[in-house]
Structures are given as structure tokens and as C-alpha cells.
Amino acid sequence: MHTPLKCLRLLPRFFAVSVAILLTGLGRGADKAPALPLEAFFAEPDMRSVQLSPDGKYLAFLTTLGTGKVGIALMDLATGKMEPLVSAKDENIKQYFWKGSDYIVYSGDLGGNESPAYRSISINKRKVVELSESYRERYSDMANQARVIDTLRFDPFHILIEGNKSIGSYNFRYWLVDIRTGERRSVDTGGYAVDAGNYVADNNGIMRARERFSGDKILFEIRPTPDALFTKAAEFPINDPLWEFLQFAADNETLYLISKEHSDTGSLRALNVRTGQLSPPLFNSPQGEIDRIITSWDYTKLYGVMYSTEKTHYHFFDSHWATLKARVDAALPKTENYIASTSQDEKLLLIIATSDCDPGTYYVLDLARGRLGAVGKVNHQIDPDKMRPMEPIVFTARDGLTLHGYLTRPANANSHPVPLIINPHGGPYGPRDYWGYDGEVQFLANRGYAVLQINYRGSGGYGTAFENAGKREWGGKMQDDLTDGVKWAISQRITDAGHVAIYGGSYGGYAALAGATFTPDLYRCAVNYVGVSDLTIITSWSRSRFGRGSDLYAKEWIGDDAQYKHDHSPVNFVDRIKIPVLNAYGFNDPRVDIDHWKRLEPKFKQYGKTYEIIIEDNEGHGFRNEAARTNFYRRMETFLAKYMDANDPSVRLAPVQAQEMPAKEKSN
């Protein structure tokens, strides 16, 4: 299935230039953007997930190889030579990581089932070793599945996983896997405990921290020494955990964590697991949550943190890295610049320069020579000058809650209202929309639509109180936030009533269905992409597959009252729909089961509603393969062009002040 490749028939375009660190960035801002081919936005990127080898000799990256599938390619930084490394015949490689400077571990799932098959390959020997297989739930094959707990940066030959011992085995626990042979060796977890999970290993691969349910509490437990039993470090109400373990420093005693005990948005703190002493807050941003910490390659130093408000920000504890970041930003002033990878000695840095209009360019910064070299673009088909800026926006919901989001307008939107698409993100709890390049948004703007992305209540990034405000508000206040966003956009003359559609995926697909059923006069059409239609399925699904933690999540966040689930499930109110709805599902979806569509379609037929359906047999929660992905967006493009057209006789527009736009009902 997975074989090394000897020829590379299709490579991304690279820049063979080496420029001084005072290099300037790209410009932006054409007044009118021509319609670009759909494939420019949704074909596989030229290069992505670029990583430096620890010794700084190679760049590895994902790209489309001559097999037609996404594989791994290498670039020799000394010679500039590029070559393919490995690809899979049946599926795309989706992720990888270096193990030392000679091995790469990579993975891909089967048909979107989100159970990755892991392989390793030696750079020198080009030998592929099978480490785990994908678990095909529908066929109950009990593969020797694996979920990587820790890549163990300082151990060149082992990774830490959760899984079963071998094919057909029910011995499910934690293992050290030898990437050279695939052999699994059991790991001491500090004593068996019911309802324990989210283990954190130290840098030697020893489990030193975990979370455990106990009655109506959640315990955060630590092992003071590698051979000790777990002891309690903190406890919180089971529905309000205020800690999140991050990672160990190099000393294997300092454990970084996020604490929300005295800060709604969370503070970075350090817990000494040997003494149990918790440091004062190291950093907190009242306006946004911490995205990640920045450390030295060897974890001996804490350089800083990244956090997000309207855009991404940095706070540095290390003056050298603060200065370095400032120099890079001065060299690339028109982009947001992120250090994506470093060599082990930190003399080579891989930087990706990106923006709301630019998918990104990768650079290698050689600190010894003071040179910045561009090595490749993420997508050479996108001209940043022809993309549209993403504008941060703020408005107030009907109950006074402040909501944030982003507005992207098409090139012709300067002087008059344009058709608008509300695009709620998935999740819903925890994820949020960020400022930056979004191919989907740019595609819609390129086709003449404004796109409004609202971080509705329940979204992450704005603090605990904001996220908690979305509890049990599926089809309730979270949906009201989207409705209020439409009204705000109309009041700002961004769009007119009667020219608004709603499109989203996952929870966003649920929101699209909820918009069509619960506010049937608000939207002109809707696009449901792998969306929940019946809350009874999603709550029973989480309970049956992931035990007590997901059962509690279903009750606390989604809602577990039978009447509530009935009243907030769009499948029960299809008779109210007045607009055309495009639906798309993956048959293998492990999150939103295909039963959501199987229950929804008979209702569309029963009530004679106008709908379209796409079912991809070899896809899961979102279409990952290029052919399926481009087909979906082409269908959506045609669908929107038809039903957002003000001259379309199949859509009767109600008076503007009423914000009603019912569609004629007709059989499919």
C-alpha cells in the first residue's frame, strides 16, 4: 500500500532565490478580481506541512506526487535537489513528523474514518515499516489501531500510542512503538484507574499527568516521580474543569498548564510535579485566549506565547526571540509571519508568511548567514493582489452580548449592497473563526458574494463565560446570534433582505438546516455540509463510542432532555422549509453518521421540498479527496448562482421590511 517513490512527475513551483533579510513582502488590493478557476481554490496545495529535519539538512513537505495522491517529498537544503519520498496508492498521506533526522512517521485514514494507519520510513534505507492499521468500524476488523499520545522528540526510535496489542487483540492500553520494527511494548500508567484519560507523558515517555472523573468531580492528577503513584493536584466540578495540561519542560518536573481559576480567558502557569507548587500566572490576555506556547527545540527555555484576539499576537519572555520576530516582520511587512519549524540547534528557522489574501510562502532563515531564502508557495495559482481582505467586525446580539466575526466583501461591494452568505463554523464549542487566508471564503467572494463569519456564543477564544453561554443553545441563542448577524449586515447596507444564504459544515451544517427550518423567511437558500439533523443521534453516538466523558458532554453542552432534543432537531420541522437546500454527506462519517441524512431525506420527499443531495461513498466528515471536494464546490457554485439570482422566477421575494423570502415548494 505504501511504497517509496523513485520519480517525481509533478512538483510544486519553487523559488530558487536567496534574498537578504531586508526582503519586502507582497502587496495586495486590486479593485476588481476576475473569476478564477474553481480548482485554483480547492486543488491540493503545491506544498504544505513543511518541516525542517532536526539536523537542518532537509525540508519535508506534503504535495501531490505523480501517483495522483498526496505524499511526502524532500528538499536537500545544501544542493536544492528535490525528490519524492513516499506515497500511498489508496489514500492521501495526511500528516507526518520527523523522528530524529533519518526517520519520518506518517499516516492517513481510510475513506475519512479518522482512524489513521501509521507507517515509518527511513530516509537512508527508504524502507517502509507498518506501525498500525486503520480501524474500519463498519466492518469490525479490530485492527491494531493507534492514537499517538506523544511523538517523544528526544527518543529517535519510539513513539507513545494508545491502542490494542495486535490485530484481533482486545488488550487496549498504552504502548511504546519501535518505529524500526513496529513492535509494541506496554507502558506503566501509574496504576489502573477507571474513567482516567488525557494522559501527559514526560520527555522520557513516562505518564506523569492525567485527568480522572470521580463522582461529580474531575481530578487533575500528577506523579511526583516517575515511579510514584498518581496524586491529586487539583479538583473541579465535573462540568467546569478549570485546568488544561499542556507539556513538560526538559527537566521533566515543570508542567505547563492553562488555568482559568482567576481568569476567564486563562493564564499560563507552571506546576512543579515534584513539589506540587503552582507558579503565579506567567501570562494572561483579557481579550483573547492562549493558542500555544513557544519553547526552545530542546524544551529548556520558554520563549513566549501566541494568543488571538481579532488577529494573532505574541508575548515573548525571551528578548532574543522578540528581536528576531521583529526583524522577520520588518523584512516581510505585508504578511503575518510564523516560525513553523526549527533545526535542533536553532540556526535554521522555517517561516511561513501568510495573510488574509495570501495562502502563504515558505522561507528558510539562516541565522548564521543572516539570509532569508524563499523555498516555495503554498498555492502558486492564487495571486494575493486579486484576493479580498477579511475585515474584523463587532456587533451586539439581541440580549446585549458582544459578538465578533469577520466580513469579506467581493470586489464590487464598495458602493452598494451585495448578496451575503452567512458561514457559521463547526464545533460548535471550542473552535472559532480566525483572521487569515480561507480558500472557501475567497472563492465565494470571487464569485460575487460577501461572506460573514460570526463567532457566535459557544465559540472558543473569548473566555469561559462566552463559551458557556452556548450550552444547550443548539437552535436557540447560538442560532439567534446568526440571525442577529443578518440583521446587522442589512442595517449596515452590506446586503439587502432577500439576498442572504446560509452555508456551513458540521455544526455549521446544523445551523444551515436550523436556519431553513426555524427562521424559514430569513434566508434565500441553504447549504448543509455534513450537518447534524437529529440531536438524538449525536447524543447517543457520543455516549456509545466514548463513554462517560462524552455522555457528560452530551448532557451538559448539547442537551439531553427528550423534548429539548425533539424541539431543536431540524429533521422534525422540515415542513416549515420554504427555500431550496443543498445537502452533502460522507458515507463513512464517524462524527455525523449518515443516518442524519437517512432520516432527513424522507422528510424532504414527504413535504415536497426543493433539495439536492451529494453522498460521497469514500469520504467522512468533510471531503478530503480533491475530486470529491471540487465536485462539492462546483455543485454549490451552481446551486448558489441559481437560487441567489434576484431574477430567478422560482423564488418569490417578500417585502424587504419583513425579511421574508419563501421559495415555491416543488417535488424533487
WOVENUR-V425726 format. One record per backbone hydrogen bond with DSSP energy under -1.0 kcal/mol. CO is the residue of the C=O (numbers start at 1). NH is the residue of the N-H. If there is no record, write none. Layout:
co:CO nh:NH
co:CO nh:NH
This chain:
co:1 nh:89
co:3 nh:87
co:19 nh:372
co:20 nh:23
co:37 nh:40
co:38 nh:41
co:38 nh:42
co:39 nh:43
co:48 nh:62
co:51 nh:60
co:53 nh:56
co:54 nh:344
co:57 nh:77
co:58 nh:53
co:59 nh:75
co:60 nh:51
co:61 nh:73
co:62 nh:48
co:63 nh:71
co:65 nh:68
co:69 nh:65
co:70 nh:93
co:71 nh:63
co:72 nh:85
co:72 nh:86
co:73 nh:61
co:74 nh:83
co:75 nh:59
co:76 nh:80
co:81 nh:76
co:83 nh:74
co:85 nh:5
co:86 nh:72
co:87 nh:3
co:95 nh:107
co:97 nh:105
co:99 nh:103
co:102 nh:123
co:103 nh:99
co:104 nh:121
co:105 nh:97
co:106 nh:119
co:107 nh:94
co:107 nh:95
co:108 nh:117
co:110 nh:113
co:117 nh:108
co:118 nh:131
co:118 nh:132
co:119 nh:106
co:120 nh:129
co:121 nh:104
co:122 nh:126
co:127 nh:122
co:129 nh:120
co:135 nh:137
co:136 nh:139
co:142 nh:168
co:143 nh:145
co:147 nh:162
co:150 nh:160
co:152 nh:155
co:157 nh:179
co:159 nh:177
co:160 nh:149
co:160 nh:150
co:161 nh:175
co:162 nh:147
co:163 nh:173
co:166 nh:169
co:170 nh:172
co:171 nh:165
co:173 nh:163
co:174 nh:187
co:175 nh:161
co:176 nh:185
co:177 nh:159
co:178 nh:182
co:183 nh:178
co:185 nh:176
co:195 nh:213
co:197 nh:211
co:200 nh:208
co:200 nh:209
co:202 nh:205
co:206 nh:202
co:208 nh:223
co:209 nh:200
co:210 nh:221
co:211 nh:197
co:212 nh:219
co:214 nh:217
co:216 nh:238
co:217 nh:214
co:218 nh:236
co:219 nh:212
co:220 nh:233
co:220 nh:234
co:221 nh:210
co:222 nh:231
co:225 nh:228
co:231 nh:222
co:234 nh:220
co:236 nh:218
co:237 nh:240
co:242 nh:260
co:244 nh:258
co:247 nh:256
co:249 nh:252
co:253 nh:273
co:254 nh:249
co:255 nh:271
co:256 nh:246
co:257 nh:269
co:258 nh:244
co:259 nh:267
co:264 nh:464
co:267 nh:259
co:268 nh:282
co:269 nh:257
co:270 nh:279
co:271 nh:255
co:272 nh:276
co:277 nh:272
co:283 nh:268
co:289 nh:308
co:292 nh:306
co:294 nh:303
co:294 nh:304
co:296 nh:299
co:299 nh:250
co:301 nh:296
co:303 nh:317
co:303 nh:318
co:304 nh:294
co:305 nh:315
co:306 nh:291
co:306 nh:292
co:307 nh:313
co:311 nh:309
co:313 nh:307
co:315 nh:305
co:318 nh:322
co:319 nh:323
co:320 nh:324
co:321 nh:325
co:322 nh:326
co:323 nh:327
co:324 nh:328
co:325 nh:329
co:326 nh:330
co:327 nh:331
co:328 nh:332
co:332 nh:335
co:336 nh:354
co:338 nh:352
co:341 nh:350
co:343 nh:346
co:347 nh:367
co:348 nh:343
co:349 nh:365
co:350 nh:340
co:350 nh:341
co:351 nh:363
co:352 nh:338
co:353 nh:361
co:354 nh:336
co:358 nh:355
co:360 nh:378
co:361 nh:353
co:362 nh:375
co:362 nh:376
co:363 nh:351
co:364 nh:373
co:365 nh:349
co:366 nh:370
co:366 nh:371
co:371 nh:366
co:372 nh:19
co:373 nh:364
co:376 nh:362
co:378 nh:46
co:378 nh:47
co:379 nh:382
co:383 nh:386
co:384 nh:387
co:385 nh:30
co:391 nh:407
co:393 nh:405
co:395 nh:403
co:397 nh:400
co:401 nh:397
co:403 nh:395
co:404 nh:455
co:405 nh:393
co:406 nh:453
co:407 nh:391
co:408 nh:451
co:410 nh:413
co:419 nh:450
co:420 nh:501
co:421 nh:452
co:422 nh:503
co:431 nh:460
co:438 nh:442
co:439 nh:443
co:440 nh:444
co:441 nh:445
co:442 nh:446
co:443 nh:447
co:444 nh:449
co:445 nh:448
co:450 nh:421
co:451 nh:408
co:452 nh:423
co:453 nh:406
co:454 nh:456
co:456 nh:459
co:458 nh:430
co:463 nh:467
co:464 nh:468
co:465 nh:469
co:466 nh:458
co:467 nh:470
co:468 nh:471
co:470 nh:473
co:473 nh:476
co:473 nh:478
co:476 nh:480
co:477 nh:481
co:479 nh:483
co:480 nh:484
co:481 nh:485
co:482 nh:486
co:483 nh:487
co:484 nh:488
co:485 nh:489
co:486 nh:490
co:487 nh:491
co:488 nh:492
co:489 nh:494
co:490 nh:493
co:494 nh:418
co:496 nh:499
co:499 nh:420
co:500 nh:524
co:501 nh:422
co:502 nh:527
co:504 nh:529
co:505 nh:508
co:506 nh:510
co:507 nh:511
co:508 nh:512
co:509 nh:513
co:510 nh:514
co:511 nh:515
co:512 nh:516
co:513 nh:517
co:514 nh:518
co:519 nh:522
co:525 nh:502
co:526 nh:582
co:527 nh:504
co:528 nh:584
co:529 nh:506
co:533 nh:571
co:534 nh:537
co:534 nh:538
co:535 nh:539
co:536 nh:540
co:537 nh:541
co:538 nh:542
co:539 nh:543
co:540 nh:544
co:541 nh:545
co:542 nh:546
co:547 nh:551
co:548 nh:552
co:549 nh:553
co:550 nh:554
co:551 nh:555
co:552 nh:556
co:553 nh:557
co:553 nh:558
co:554 nh:559
co:557 nh:472
co:561 nh:565
co:562 nh:566
co:563 nh:567
co:564 nh:568
co:566 nh:569
co:569 nh:572
co:570 nh:573
co:573 nh:576
co:574 nh:577
co:578 nh:663
co:580 nh:526
co:581 nh:612
co:582 nh:528
co:583 nh:614
co:584 nh:530
co:585 nh:616
co:586 nh:589
co:593 nh:596
co:594 nh:598
co:595 nh:599
co:596 nh:600
co:597 nh:601
co:600 nh:604
co:601 nh:605
co:602 nh:606
co:603 nh:607
co:604 nh:609
co:610 nh:581
co:612 nh:583
co:614 nh:585
co:616 nh:587
co:616 nh:619
co:619 nh:588
co:620 nh:622
co:625 nh:629
co:626 nh:630
co:627 nh:631
co:628 nh:632
co:629 nh:633
co:630 nh:634
co:631 nh:635
co:632 nh:636
co:633 nh:637
co:634 nh:638
co:635 nh:639
co:636 nh:640
co:637 nh:641
co:638 nh:642
co:639 nh:643
co:640 nh:644
co:645 nh:648
co:648 nh:651
co:650 nh:664
co:655 nh:658
co:656 nh:659
co:660 nh:654
co:662 nh:652
